[in-house]
Amino acid sequence: MMEWIQANAVLVGAIAVLLVLALVFLLRRGKALPEKREYRDVLSEGAAPASRNSALIDAPPAAAIAPPPVLAEAPPPATDEGDDLTRIKGLGPKISTALRALGVTRYAEIAAWTEADVARIDAQLGAFAGRATRDNWIEQAKLLSSGDTGAYEAKFGKL
């Protein structure tokens, strides 16, 4: 018998595949198909469609509604408070507040910093340490304190 199976391996394989396919077909056929649901709502029971909501249609046009009042621009910072340090690239509101707490309020003060001053300030800036050197605050402050906005914008970008 084994010799016959070995001699007719293709035929035996084909018979095995046919038996598996027949078994799968019979098992799948036994499952019931899902029940088809009929969707019903109030309209299928004879109710009339809802009337159209005309609240937005009857509303006045947008042009008839008065625009909100325009708020006045905030006044520039007072000159006795110092310069706007946030104009220096890389120096944001948080660092500006920290510098003001340390007594630094003017571009001229930053422009006059030495390496020792930078090291002293960096030690007190915490997470912002190294920004003065990396963002070149001293050179930016020199240009801003001299009022040379053209040279500043040429080197560091638009204010």
Chimera marker file (.cmm) of the C-alpha trace (Angstrom):
<marker_set name="trace">
<marker id="1" x="0.000" y="0.000" z="0.000" r="1" g="1" b="0" radius="0.5"/>
<marker id="2" x="2.843" y="2.360" z="0.851" r="1" g="1" b="0" radius="0.5"/>
<marker id="3" x="4.413" y="1.657" z="-2.495" r="1" g="1" b="0" radius="0.5"/>
<marker id="4" x="1.196" y="2.576" z="-4.294" r="1" g="1" b="0" radius="0.5"/>
<marker id="5" x="0.924" y="5.855" z="-2.293" r="1" g="1" b="0" radius="0.5"/>
<marker id="6" x="4.537" y="6.723" z="-3.113" r="1" g="1" b="0" radius="0.5"/>
<marker id="7" x="4.001" y="5.924" z="-6.776" r="1" g="1" b="0" radius="0.5"/>
<marker id="8" x="0.819" y="8.004" z="-6.991" r="1" g="1" b="0" radius="0.5"/>
<marker id="9" x="1.746" y="10.876" z="-4.617" r="1" g="1" b="0" radius="0.5"/>
<marker id="10" x="0.174" y="13.536" z="-6.857" r="1" g="1" b="0" radius="0.5"/>
<marker id="11" x="-3.110" y="11.660" z="-6.992" r="1" g="1" b="0" radius="0.5"/>
<marker id="12" x="-3.139" y="11.105" z="-3.217" r="1" g="1" b="0" radius="0.5"/>
<marker id="13" x="-2.369" y="14.809" z="-2.628" r="1" g="1" b="0" radius="0.5"/>
<marker id="14" x="-5.193" y="15.897" z="-4.930" r="1" g="1" b="0" radius="0.5"/>
<marker id="15" x="-7.637" y="13.602" z="-3.146" r="1" g="1" b="0" radius="0.5"/>
<marker id="16" x="-6.554" y="15.019" z="0.246" r="1" g="1" b="0" radius="0.5"/>
<marker id="17" x="-7.071" y="18.599" z="-0.963" r="1" g="1" b="0" radius="0.5"/>
<marker id="18" x="-10.538" y="17.714" z="-2.325" r="1" g="1" b="0" radius="0.5"/>
<marker id="19" x="-11.508" y="16.130" z="0.989" r="1" g="1" b="0" radius="0.5"/>
<marker id="20" x="-10.387" y="19.215" z="2.941" r="1" g="1" b="0" radius="0.5"/>
<marker id="21" x="-12.314" y="21.535" z="0.600" r="1" g="1" b="0" radius="0.5"/>
<marker id="22" x="-15.443" y="19.398" z="0.891" r="1" g="1" b="0" radius="0.5"/>
<marker id="23" x="-15.160" y="19.416" z="4.670" r="1" g="1" b="0" radius="0.5"/>
<marker id="24" x="-14.793" y="23.200" z="4.766" r="1" g="1" b="0" radius="0.5"/>
<marker id="25" x="-17.758" y="23.629" z="2.426" r="1" g="1" b="0" radius="0.5"/>
<marker id="26" x="-19.969" y="21.381" z="4.559" r="1" g="1" b="0" radius="0.5"/>
<marker id="27" x="-18.983" y="23.132" z="7.804" r="1" g="1" b="0" radius="0.5"/>
<marker id="28" x="-19.584" y="26.606" z="6.420" r="1" g="1" b="0" radius="0.5"/>
<marker id="29" x="-22.899" y="25.618" z="4.884" r="1" g="1" b="0" radius="0.5"/>
<marker id="30" x="-24.237" y="24.585" z="8.238" r="1" g="1" b="0" radius="0.5"/>
<marker id="31" x="-23.992" y="28.148" z="9.635" r="1" g="1" b="0" radius="0.5"/>
<marker id="32" x="-27.111" y="30.217" z="9.363" r="1" g="1" b="0" radius="0.5"/>
<marker id="33" x="-26.861" y="33.474" z="7.487" r="1" g="1" b="0" radius="0.5"/>
<marker id="34" x="-27.220" y="36.582" z="9.623" r="1" g="1" b="0" radius="0.5"/>
<marker id="35" x="-30.774" y="37.742" z="9.909" r="1" g="1" b="0" radius="0.5"/>
<marker id="36" x="-31.534" y="40.657" z="7.643" r="1" g="1" b="0" radius="0.5"/>
<marker id="37" x="-32.920" y="43.512" z="9.703" r="1" g="1" b="0" radius="0.5"/>
<marker id="38" x="-35.580" y="45.841" z="8.496" r="1" g="1" b="0" radius="0.5"/>
<marker id="39" x="-34.956" y="49.327" z="9.704" r="1" g="1" b="0" radius="0.5"/>
<marker id="40" x="-38.087" y="51.137" z="10.665" r="1" g="1" b="0" radius="0.5"/>
<marker id="41" x="-38.552" y="54.636" z="11.963" r="1" g="1" b="0" radius="0.5"/>
<marker id="42" x="-41.424" y="57.028" z="12.529" r="1" g="1" b="0" radius="0.5"/>
<marker id="43" x="-41.638" y="57.896" z="8.834" r="1" g="1" b="0" radius="0.5"/>
<marker id="44" x="-42.227" y="54.272" z="7.852" r="1" g="1" b="0" radius="0.5"/>
<marker id="45" x="-45.140" y="54.216" z="10.324" r="1" g="1" b="0" radius="0.5"/>
<marker id="46" x="-46.888" y="57.068" z="8.519" r="1" g="1" b="0" radius="0.5"/>
<marker id="47" x="-45.687" y="60.125" z="10.479" r="1" g="1" b="0" radius="0.5"/>
<marker id="48" x="-45.234" y="63.352" z="8.543" r="1" g="1" b="0" radius="0.5"/>
<marker id="49" x="-41.719" y="64.750" z="8.020" r="1" g="1" b="0" radius="0.5"/>
<marker id="50" x="-40.656" y="67.367" z="10.559" r="1" g="1" b="0" radius="0.5"/>
<marker id="51" x="-41.157" y="71.002" z="9.635" r="1" g="1" b="0" radius="0.5"/>
<marker id="52" x="-38.115" y="72.974" z="8.592" r="1" g="1" b="0" radius="0.5"/>
<marker id="53" x="-36.294" y="74.891" z="11.321" r="1" g="1" b="0" radius="0.5"/>
<marker id="54" x="-36.270" y="78.431" z="10.031" r="1" g="1" b="0" radius="0.5"/>
<marker id="55" x="-34.607" y="80.116" z="13.022" r="1" g="1" b="0" radius="0.5"/>
<marker id="56" x="-31.416" y="80.759" z="11.089" r="1" g="1" b="0" radius="0.5"/>
<marker id="57" x="-33.241" y="81.633" z="7.901" r="1" g="1" b="0" radius="0.5"/>
<marker id="58" x="-35.286" y="84.341" z="9.638" r="1" g="1" b="0" radius="0.5"/>
<marker id="59" x="-32.241" y="85.734" z="11.504" r="1" g="1" b="0" radius="0.5"/>
<marker id="60" x="-30.973" y="89.179" z="10.437" r="1" g="1" b="0" radius="0.5"/>
<marker id="61" x="-28.038" y="89.185" z="8.024" r="1" g="1" b="0" radius="0.5"/>
<marker id="62" x="-24.559" y="89.393" z="9.506" r="1" g="1" b="0" radius="0.5"/>
<marker id="63" x="-24.029" y="92.899" z="8.151" r="1" g="1" b="0" radius="0.5"/>
<marker id="64" x="-26.890" y="94.190" z="10.306" r="1" g="1" b="0" radius="0.5"/>
<marker id="65" x="-25.160" y="93.026" z="13.486" r="1" g="1" b="0" radius="0.5"/>
<marker id="66" x="-22.904" y="95.712" z="14.922" r="1" g="1" b="0" radius="0.5"/>
<marker id="67" x="-19.220" y="94.755" z="15.058" r="1" g="1" b="0" radius="0.5"/>
<marker id="68" x="-17.595" y="94.540" z="18.483" r="1" g="1" b="0" radius="0.5"/>
<marker id="69" x="-15.838" y="97.682" z="19.663" r="1" g="1" b="0" radius="0.5"/>
<marker id="70" x="-12.180" y="97.966" z="18.694" r="1" g="1" b="0" radius="0.5"/>
<marker id="71" x="-9.887" y="97.822" z="21.674" r="1" g="1" b="0" radius="0.5"/>
<marker id="72" x="-7.230" y="100.485" z="21.924" r="1" g="1" b="0" radius="0.5"/>
<marker id="73" x="-3.645" y="99.403" z="21.392" r="1" g="1" b="0" radius="0.5"/>
<marker id="74" x="-1.628" y="98.814" z="24.492" r="1" g="1" b="0" radius="0.5"/>
<marker id="75" x="0.701" y="101.711" z="25.152" r="1" g="1" b="0" radius="0.5"/>
<marker id="76" x="4.409" y="101.059" z="24.669" r="1" g="1" b="0" radius="0.5"/>
<marker id="77" x="6.347" y="100.309" z="27.823" r="1" g="1" b="0" radius="0.5"/>
<marker id="78" x="7.232" y="103.370" z="29.814" r="1" g="1" b="0" radius="0.5"/>
<marker id="79" x="10.753" y="104.638" z="29.268" r="1" g="1" b="0" radius="0.5"/>
<marker id="80" x="11.545" y="104.570" z="32.973" r="1" g="1" b="0" radius="0.5"/>
<marker id="81" x="11.010" y="100.777" z="32.979" r="1" g="1" b="0" radius="0.5"/>
<marker id="82" x="13.957" y="100.279" z="30.621" r="1" g="1" b="0" radius="0.5"/>
<marker id="83" x="14.234" y="98.887" z="27.113" r="1" g="1" b="0" radius="0.5"/>
<marker id="84" x="12.147" y="96.096" z="25.610" r="1" g="1" b="0" radius="0.5"/>
<marker id="85" x="14.708" y="93.329" z="26.069" r="1" g="1" b="0" radius="0.5"/>
<marker id="86" x="12.561" y="90.849" z="24.126" r="1" g="1" b="0" radius="0.5"/>
<marker id="87" x="13.635" y="92.580" z="20.897" r="1" g="1" b="0" radius="0.5"/>
<marker id="88" x="16.943" y="90.731" z="21.287" r="1" g="1" b="0" radius="0.5"/>
<marker id="89" x="16.685" y="87.455" z="19.334" r="1" g="1" b="0" radius="0.5"/>
<marker id="90" x="16.714" y="84.496" z="21.712" r="1" g="1" b="0" radius="0.5"/>
<marker id="91" x="15.621" y="86.557" z="24.717" r="1" g="1" b="0" radius="0.5"/>
<marker id="92" x="11.957" y="85.892" z="25.411" r="1" g="1" b="0" radius="0.5"/>
<marker id="93" x="9.544" y="87.121" z="28.088" r="1" g="1" b="0" radius="0.5"/>
<marker id="94" x="10.682" y="84.629" z="30.737" r="1" g="1" b="0" radius="0.5"/>
<marker id="95" x="14.347" y="85.508" z="30.364" r="1" g="1" b="0" radius="0.5"/>
<marker id="96" x="13.468" y="89.207" z="30.217" r="1" g="1" b="0" radius="0.5"/>
<marker id="97" x="11.637" y="88.893" z="33.533" r="1" g="1" b="0" radius="0.5"/>
<marker id="98" x="14.594" y="87.034" z="35.050" r="1" g="1" b="0" radius="0.5"/>
<marker id="99" x="17.031" y="89.714" z="33.817" r="1" g="1" b="0" radius="0.5"/>
<marker id="100" x="14.837" y="92.504" z="35.208" r="1" g="1" b="0" radius="0.5"/>
<marker id="101" x="14.829" y="90.697" z="38.562" r="1" g="1" b="0" radius="0.5"/>
<marker id="102" x="18.645" y="90.765" z="38.380" r="1" g="1" b="0" radius="0.5"/>
<marker id="103" x="18.565" y="94.509" z="37.643" r="1" g="1" b="0" radius="0.5"/>
<marker id="104" x="19.293" y="94.374" z="33.893" r="1" g="1" b="0" radius="0.5"/>
<marker id="105" x="16.816" y="96.659" z="32.096" r="1" g="1" b="0" radius="0.5"/>
<marker id="106" x="18.698" y="98.370" z="29.241" r="1" g="1" b="0" radius="0.5"/>
<marker id="107" x="20.451" y="97.341" z="26.033" r="1" g="1" b="0" radius="0.5"/>
<marker id="108" x="23.491" y="99.404" z="27.049" r="1" g="1" b="0" radius="0.5"/>
<marker id="109" x="23.922" y="97.298" z="30.189" r="1" g="1" b="0" radius="0.5"/>
<marker id="110" x="23.969" y="94.067" z="28.166" r="1" g="1" b="0" radius="0.5"/>
<marker id="111" x="26.284" y="95.665" z="25.553" r="1" g="1" b="0" radius="0.5"/>
<marker id="112" x="28.802" y="96.446" z="28.326" r="1" g="1" b="0" radius="0.5"/>
<marker id="113" x="28.914" y="92.881" z="29.708" r="1" g="1" b="0" radius="0.5"/>
<marker id="114" x="32.303" y="91.209" z="30.049" r="1" g="1" b="0" radius="0.5"/>
<marker id="115" x="32.901" y="87.456" z="29.997" r="1" g="1" b="0" radius="0.5"/>
<marker id="116" x="32.808" y="87.502" z="33.800" r="1" g="1" b="0" radius="0.5"/>
<marker id="117" x="29.422" y="89.264" z="33.707" r="1" g="1" b="0" radius="0.5"/>
<marker id="118" x="28.088" y="86.679" z="31.245" r="1" g="1" b="0" radius="0.5"/>
<marker id="119" x="29.287" y="83.844" z="33.504" r="1" g="1" b="0" radius="0.5"/>
<marker id="120" x="27.699" y="85.513" z="36.574" r="1" g="1" b="0" radius="0.5"/>
<marker id="121" x="24.367" y="86.071" z="34.763" r="1" g="1" b="0" radius="0.5"/>
<marker id="122" x="24.381" y="82.544" z="33.236" r="1" g="1" b="0" radius="0.5"/>
<marker id="123" x="24.770" y="81.049" z="36.697" r="1" g="1" b="0" radius="0.5"/>
<marker id="124" x="21.584" y="82.819" z="37.764" r="1" g="1" b="0" radius="0.5"/>
<marker id="125" x="19.494" y="82.022" z="34.637" r="1" g="1" b="0" radius="0.5"/>
<marker id="126" x="19.138" y="78.320" z="35.449" r="1" g="1" b="0" radius="0.5"/>
<marker id="127" x="17.690" y="76.453" z="32.436" r="1" g="1" b="0" radius="0.5"/>
<marker id="128" x="18.477" y="79.419" z="30.173" r="1" g="1" b="0" radius="0.5"/>
<marker id="129" x="22.222" y="79.367" z="30.934" r="1" g="1" b="0" radius="0.5"/>
<marker id="130" x="24.392" y="79.741" z="27.842" r="1" g="1" b="0" radius="0.5"/>
<marker id="131" x="21.793" y="81.649" z="25.830" r="1" g="1" b="0" radius="0.5"/>
<marker id="132" x="23.665" y="84.978" z="26.059" r="1" g="1" b="0" radius="0.5"/>
<marker id="133" x="26.712" y="83.521" z="24.308" r="1" g="1" b="0" radius="0.5"/>
<marker id="134" x="24.852" y="81.214" z="21.927" r="1" g="1" b="0" radius="0.5"/>
<marker id="135" x="22.416" y="83.897" z="20.720" r="1" g="1" b="0" radius="0.5"/>
<marker id="136" x="25.039" y="86.678" z="20.755" r="1" g="1" b="0" radius="0.5"/>
<marker id="137" x="23.092" y="89.036" z="23.026" r="1" g="1" b="0" radius="0.5"/>
<marker id="138" x="26.025" y="91.426" z="23.541" r="1" g="1" b="0" radius="0.5"/>
<marker id="139" x="26.425" y="92.231" z="19.842" r="1" g="1" b="0" radius="0.5"/>
<marker id="140" x="22.653" y="92.537" z="19.389" r="1" g="1" b="0" radius="0.5"/>
<marker id="141" x="22.434" y="94.850" z="22.408" r="1" g="1" b="0" radius="0.5"/>
<marker id="142" x="25.277" y="97.041" z="21.048" r="1" g="1" b="0" radius="0.5"/>
<marker id="143" x="23.408" y="97.540" z="17.763" r="1" g="1" b="0" radius="0.5"/>
<marker id="144" x="20.069" y="98.151" z="19.489" r="1" g="1" b="0" radius="0.5"/>
<marker id="145" x="21.499" y="100.595" z="22.032" r="1" g="1" b="0" radius="0.5"/>
<marker id="146" x="23.187" y="102.595" z="19.264" r="1" g="1" b="0" radius="0.5"/>
<marker id="147" x="19.901" y="102.710" z="17.337" r="1" g="1" b="0" radius="0.5"/>
<marker id="148" x="21.448" y="101.166" z="14.196" r="1" g="1" b="0" radius="0.5"/>
<marker id="149" x="18.410" y="99.093" z="13.183" r="1" g="1" b="0" radius="0.5"/>
<marker id="150" x="19.654" y="98.730" z="9.604" r="1" g="1" b="0" radius="0.5"/>
<marker id="151" x="22.831" y="96.950" z="10.669" r="1" g="1" b="0" radius="0.5"/>
<marker id="152" x="20.875" y="94.931" z="13.231" r="1" g="1" b="0" radius="0.5"/>
<marker id="153" x="18.336" y="93.735" z="10.648" r="1" g="1" b="0" radius="0.5"/>
<marker id="154" x="21.103" y="92.990" z="8.135" r="1" g="1" b="0" radius="0.5"/>
<marker id="155" x="22.879" y="90.700" z="10.602" r="1" g="1" b="0" radius="0.5"/>
<marker id="156" x="20.105" y="89.282" z="12.820" r="1" g="1" b="0" radius="0.5"/>
<marker id="157" x="16.902" y="89.660" z="10.804" r="1" g="1" b="0" radius="0.5"/>
<marker id="158" x="13.865" y="91.867" z="10.948" r="1" g="1" b="0" radius="0.5"/>
<marker id="159" x="12.881" y="93.369" z="14.294" r="1" g="1" b="0" radius="0.5"/>
<link id1="1" id2="2" r="1" g="1" b="0" radius="0.2"/>
<link id1="2" id2="3" r="1" g="1" b="0" radius="0.2"/>
<link id1="3" id2="4" r="1" g="1" b="0" radius="0.2"/>
<link id1="4" id2="5" r="1" g="1" b="0" radius="0.2"/>
<link id1="5" id2="6" r="1" g="1" b="0" radius="0.2"/>
<link id1="6" id2="7" r="1" g="1" b="0" radius="0.2"/>
<link id1="7" id2="8" r="1" g="1" b="0" radius="0.2"/>
<link id1="8" id2="9" r="1" g="1" b="0" radius="0.2"/>
<link id1="9" id2="10" r="1" g="1" b="0" radius="0.2"/>
<link id1="10" id2="11" r="1" g="1" b="0" radius="0.2"/>
<link id1="11" id2="12" r="1" g="1" b="0" radius="0.2"/>
<link id1="12" id2="13" r="1" g="1" b="0" radius="0.2"/>
<link id1="13" id2="14" r="1" g="1" b="0" radius="0.2"/>
<link id1="14" id2="15" r="1" g="1" b="0" radius="0.2"/>
<link id1="15" id2="16" r="1" g="1" b="0" radius="0.2"/>
<link id1="16" id2="17" r="1" g="1" b="0" radius="0.2"/>
<link id1="17" id2="18" r="1" g="1" b="0" radius="0.2"/>
<link id1="18" id2="19" r="1" g="1" b="0" radius="0.2"/>
<link id1="19" id2="20" r="1" g="1" b="0" radius="0.2"/>
<link id1="20" id2="21" r="1" g="1" b="0" radius="0.2"/>
<link id1="21" id2="22" r="1" g="1" b="0" radius="0.2"/>
<link id1="22" id2="23" r="1" g="1" b="0" radius="0.2"/>
<link id1="23" id2="24" r="1" g="1" b="0" radius="0.2"/>
<link id1="24" id2="25" r="1" g="1" b="0" radius="0.2"/>
<link id1="25" id2="26" r="1" g="1" b="0" radius="0.2"/>
<link id1="26" id2="27" r="1" g="1" b="0" radius="0.2"/>
<link id1="27" id2="28" r="1" g="1" b="0" radius="0.2"/>
<link id1="28" id2="29" r="1" g="1" b="0" radius="0.2"/>
<link id1="29" id2="30" r="1" g="1" b="0" radius="0.2"/>
<link id1="30" id2="31" r="1" g="1" b="0" radius="0.2"/>
<link id1="31" id2="32" r="1" g="1" b="0" radius="0.2"/>
<link id1="32" id2="33" r="1" g="1" b="0" radius="0.2"/>
<link id1="33" id2="34" r="1" g="1" b="0" radius="0.2"/>
<link id1="34" id2="35" r="1" g="1" b="0" radius="0.2"/>
<link id1="35" id2="36" r="1" g="1" b="0" radius="0.2"/>
<link id1="36" id2="37" r="1" g="1" b="0" radius="0.2"/>
<link id1="37" id2="38" r="1" g="1" b="0" radius="0.2"/>
<link id1="38" id2="39" r="1" g="1" b="0" radius="0.2"/>
<link id1="39" id2="40" r="1" g="1" b="0" radius="0.2"/>
<link id1="40" id2="41" r="1" g="1" b="0" radius="0.2"/>
<link id1="41" id2="42" r="1" g="1" b="0" radius="0.2"/>
<link id1="42" id2="43" r="1" g="1" b="0" radius="0.2"/>
<link id1="43" id2="44" r="1" g="1" b="0" radius="0.2"/>
<link id1="44" id2="45" r="1" g="1" b="0" radius="0.2"/>
<link id1="45" id2="46" r="1" g="1" b="0" radius="0.2"/>
<link id1="46" id2="47" r="1" g="1" b="0" radius="0.2"/>
<link id1="47" id2="48" r="1" g="1" b="0" radius="0.2"/>
<link id1="48" id2="49" r="1" g="1" b="0" radius="0.2"/>
<link id1="49" id2="50" r="1" g="1" b="0" radius="0.2"/>
<link id1="50" id2="51" r="1" g="1" b="0" radius="0.2"/>
<link id1="51" id2="52" r="1" g="1" b="0" radius="0.2"/>
<link id1="52" id2="53" r="1" g="1" b="0" radius="0.2"/>
<link id1="53" id2="54" r="1" g="1" b="0" radius="0.2"/>
<link id1="54" id2="55" r="1" g="1" b="0" radius="0.2"/>
<link id1="55" id2="56" r="1" g="1" b="0" radius="0.2"/>
<link id1="56" id2="57" r="1" g="1" b="0" radius="0.2"/>
<link id1="57" id2="58" r="1" g="1" b="0" radius="0.2"/>
<link id1="58" id2="59" r="1" g="1" b="0" radius="0.2"/>
<link id1="59" id2="60" r="1" g="1" b="0" radius="0.2"/>
<link id1="60" id2="61" r="1" g="1" b="0" radius="0.2"/>
<link id1="61" id2="62" r="1" g="1" b="0" radius="0.2"/>
<link id1="62" id2="63" r="1" g="1" b="0" radius="0.2"/>
<link id1="63" id2="64" r="1" g="1" b="0" radius="0.2"/>
<link id1="64" id2="65" r="1" g="1" b="0" radius="0.2"/>
<link id1="65" id2="66" r="1" g="1" b="0" radius="0.2"/>
<link id1="66" id2="67" r="1" g="1" b="0" radius="0.2"/>
<link id1="67" id2="68" r="1" g="1" b="0" radius="0.2"/>
<link id1="68" id2="69" r="1" g="1" b="0" radius="0.2"/>
<link id1="69" id2="70" r="1" g="1" b="0" radius="0.2"/>
<link id1="70" id2="71" r="1" g="1" b="0" radius="0.2"/>
<link id1="71" id2="72" r="1" g="1" b="0" radius="0.2"/>
<link id1="72" id2="73" r="1" g="1" b="0" radius="0.2"/>
<link id1="73" id2="74" r="1" g="1" b="0" radius="0.2"/>
<link id1="74" id2="75" r="1" g="1" b="0" radius="0.2"/>
<link id1="75" id2="76" r="1" g="1" b="0" radius="0.2"/>
<link id1="76" id2="77" r="1" g="1" b="0" radius="0.2"/>
<link id1="77" id2="78" r="1" g="1" b="0" radius="0.2"/>
<link id1="78" id2="79" r="1" g="1" b="0" radius="0.2"/>
<link id1="79" id2="80" r="1" g="1" b="0" radius="0.2"/>
<link id1="80" id2="81" r="1" g="1" b="0" radius="0.2"/>
<link id1="81" id2="82" r="1" g="1" b="0" radius="0.2"/>
<link id1="82" id2="83" r="1" g="1" b="0" radius="0.2"/>
<link id1="83" id2="84" r="1" g="1" b="0" radius="0.2"/>
<link id1="84" id2="85" r="1" g="1" b="0" radius="0.2"/>
<link id1="85" id2="86" r="1" g="1" b="0" radius="0.2"/>
<link id1="86" id2="87" r="1" g="1" b="0" radius="0.2"/>
<link id1="87" id2="88" r="1" g="1" b="0" radius="0.2"/>
<link id1="88" id2="89" r="1" g="1" b="0" radius="0.2"/>
<link id1="89" id2="90" r="1" g="1" b="0" radius="0.2"/>
<link id1="90" id2="91" r="1" g="1" b="0" radius="0.2"/>
<link id1="91" id2="92" r="1" g="1" b="0" radius="0.2"/>
<link id1="92" id2="93" r="1" g="1" b="0" radius="0.2"/>
<link id1="93" id2="94" r="1" g="1" b="0" radius="0.2"/>
<link id1="94" id2="95" r="1" g="1" b="0" radius="0.2"/>
<link id1="95" id2="96" r="1" g="1" b="0" radius="0.2"/>
<link id1="96" id2="97" r="1" g="1" b="0" radius="0.2"/>
<link id1="97" id2="98" r="1" g="1" b="0" radius="0.2"/>
<link id1="98" id2="99" r="1" g="1" b="0" radius="0.2"/>
<link id1="99" id2="100" r="1" g="1" b="0" radius="0.2"/>
<link id1="100" id2="101" r="1" g="1" b="0" radius="0.2"/>
<link id1="101" id2="102" r="1" g="1" b="0" radius="0.2"/>
<link id1="102" id2="103" r="1" g="1" b="0" radius="0.2"/>
<link id1="103" id2="104" r="1" g="1" b="0" radius="0.2"/>
<link id1="104" id2="105" r="1" g="1" b="0" radius="0.2"/>
<link id1="105" id2="106" r="1" g="1" b="0" radius="0.2"/>
<link id1="106" id2="107" r="1" g="1" b="0" radius="0.2"/>
<link id1="107" id2="108" r="1" g="1" b="0" radius="0.2"/>
<link id1="108" id2="109" r="1" g="1" b="0" radius="0.2"/>
<link id1="109" id2="110" r="1" g="1" b="0" radius="0.2"/>
<link id1="110" id2="111" r="1" g="1" b="0" radius="0.2"/>
<link id1="111" id2="112" r="1" g="1" b="0" radius="0.2"/>
<link id1="112" id2="113" r="1" g="1" b="0" radius="0.2"/>
<link id1="113" id2="114" r="1" g="1" b="0" radius="0.2"/>
<link id1="114" id2="115" r="1" g="1" b="0" radius="0.2"/>
<link id1="115" id2="116" r="1" g="1" b="0" radius="0.2"/>
<link id1="116" id2="117" r="1" g="1" b="0" radius="0.2"/>
<link id1="117" id2="118" r="1" g="1" b="0" radius="0.2"/>
<link id1="118" id2="119" r="1" g="1" b="0" radius="0.2"/>
<link id1="119" id2="120" r="1" g="1" b="0" radius="0.2"/>
<link id1="120" id2="121" r="1" g="1" b="0" radius="0.2"/>
<link id1="121" id2="122" r="1" g="1" b="0" radius="0.2"/>
<link id1="122" id2="123" r="1" g="1" b="0" radius="0.2"/>
<link id1="123" id2="124" r="1" g="1" b="0" radius="0.2"/>
<link id1="124" id2="125" r="1" g="1" b="0" radius="0.2"/>
<link id1="125" id2="126" r="1" g="1" b="0" radius="0.2"/>
<link id1="126" id2="127" r="1" g="1" b="0" radius="0.2"/>
<link id1="127" id2="128" r="1" g="1" b="0" radius="0.2"/>
<link id1="128" id2="129" r="1" g="1" b="0" radius="0.2"/>
<link id1="129" id2="130" r="1" g="1" b="0" radius="0.2"/>
<link id1="130" id2="131" r="1" g="1" b="0" radius="0.2"/>
<link id1="131" id2="132" r="1" g="1" b="0" radius="0.2"/>
<link id1="132" id2="133" r="1" g="1" b="0" radius="0.2"/>
<link id1="133" id2="134" r="1" g="1" b="0" radius="0.2"/>
<link id1="134" id2="135" r="1" g="1" b="0" radius="0.2"/>
<link id1="135" id2="136" r="1" g="1" b="0" radius="0.2"/>
<link id1="136" id2="137" r="1" g="1" b="0" radius="0.2"/>
<link id1="137" id2="138" r="1" g="1" b="0" radius="0.2"/>
<link id1="138" id2="139" r="1" g="1" b="0" radius="0.2"/>
<link id1="139" id2="140" r="1" g="1" b="0" radius="0.2"/>
<link id1="140" id2="141" r="1" g="1" b="0" radius="0.2"/>
<link id1="141" id2="142" r="1" g="1" b="0" radius="0.2"/>
<link id1="142" id2="143" r="1" g="1" b="0" radius="0.2"/>
<link id1="143" id2="144" r="1" g="1" b="0" radius="0.2"/>
<link id1="144" id2="145" r="1" g="1" b="0" radius="0.2"/>
<link id1="145" id2="146" r="1" g="1" b="0" radius="0.2"/>
<link id1="146" id2="147" r="1" g="1" b="0" radius="0.2"/>
<link id1="147" id2="148" r="1" g="1" b="0" radius="0.2"/>
<link id1="148" id2="149" r="1" g="1" b="0" radius="0.2"/>
<link id1="149" id2="150" r="1" g="1" b="0" radius="0.2"/>
<link id1="150" id2="151" r="1" g="1" b="0" radius="0.2"/>
<link id1="151" id2="152" r="1" g="1" b="0" radius="0.2"/>
<link id1="152" id2="153" r="1" g="1" b="0" radius="0.2"/>
<link id1="153" id2="154" r="1" g="1" b="0" radius="0.2"/>
<link id1="154" id2="155" r="1" g="1" b="0" radius="0.2"/>
<link id1="155" id2="156" r="1" g="1" b="0" radius="0.2"/>
<link id1="156" id2="157" r="1" g="1" b="0" radius="0.2"/>
<link id1="157" id2="158" r="1" g="1" b="0" radius="0.2"/>
<link id1="158" id2="159" r="1" g="1" b="0" radius="0.2"/>
</marker_set>
